[in-house]
Amino acid sequence: MTDLAGKKLPSVQQVETIIETYGRFSITDFAERFELEESVIEATLDCMRRLHRLPGGAEPPAIACYRDDKLESIVRCAGAKHGYA
């Protein structure tokens, strides 16, 4: 994964927007829209690809939105709101 030390990370709301609109916009579009580096968007998409859809009716883990200001935890939190774990 790309070294993201010292780079501005997306918010949970921005990741939710990426989840909702994925495929309609390019990496460059998201980077410009959220004022983030393209490498951060690429790393976000990589984390999103590792999420798994929860089985029907399953509840996301209670700790899904614990955030430690790392990209993985931000993506996990946003994904939990959309049925991913």
N, C-alpha and C positions, 0 to 999 in steps of 0.2 A: 504494500500500500504506500501511497505517497506520504512523505513526511509533511504533516500539517502543523508542526510546531510554530506557534506565533502567527498563524493565519486565522482570519476571521472565519468562524464556522456558521453554518445556517442555523436558524431557529427551528424549533419544532414545527411552527406554523409554516415556515418556508418548505420544510421537508414534506409536510402534508400536501402543500400545493404541488410539489414535484410528483408525489404519488398520484394525486388526482388528475394531473395534466400530462403525465409521462407519455411520450410519443407524439405530442402535439407541438412541442418546442424542442429546440436544439440545446446542447450544452451551453453554447455561446449565449443563447437567448436567456436561459436561466441565470447564467453568470452576470449578465448585464442587468437583468431585472432585480436580482437580489444583491447586486454590488459585491459579488464574491469572485474569487479566482476560478478559472475553469478547472484547475486541478482539484479544487474543493468539491465542485459539482461532480466531477468524475469519481472521486472517492465516495461521495454520497450515494451515487448510483451503484457503485460496487457494494456498499453496505446494504442497500435496498435489495440487491439481487440475492443476498444471503438470507433474507427473511423468508419465512415459510407461512403459508396460509393456515390459519387455525381451522380445525375441523368444525363443521356446522354446529352452532350452539355452544361451542367452547368459549369460555371466558378468558380474556388475556390475563396473564399473571399479575397479581396485585402490585408487584414491584417493577412492572414494565416501564413505568415512567420515572423511576429513580434516575436522576441525571447526575453525572459527574463531569459534565462539560467536555466529554469526548464525543467524537462524531458517532461512534457506534451506539452510545446511549441515547443520543438525540434521535437517530434514525429508528431505534427500537421503540422509543416512546411514540413517535409519529406513526409507526407501523401498527402498534397496538391499537391505536384509535381507528384503524382501518381493517382490523381483523388479521393482522400478521403477528408472528412471534419470532 
